[in-house]
Amino acid sequence: MRSRFTAFAIGDADHLLASWHPATRPRSLDLDDGLVWYRLDIESTSGGSPFDTEGEVEFTAHHRGNGGRGELHERSRFERVEGRWFYLDGVVD
């Protein structure tokens, strides 16, 4: 989760796509250059241990841009495939 937030913060679309589950990965990704992502708060986690194949992270990501400050609150699901974690999908609140 933290590596994906960092990728949003620095505009690394390649990392975001590479860490996206193949079943739900978009073909391309256009990031909003007008947003500056500056803080990630992890609200809760479930699963994701070395023995799990699924995990969930609830987080709030804070940003600022031309429209002022904002935040994204999401529950993201991850799945481990061949030892590597991939973002599967998320529910935005």
ABEGO torsion letter per residue (X at the ends): XAAAAAAAAAGBAAAAAAABBAAABBABBBBBAABBBABBBBABBBEGBAABABBBBBBBBBBBBAAEBBBBBBBBBBBBBGGBBBBABBBBX
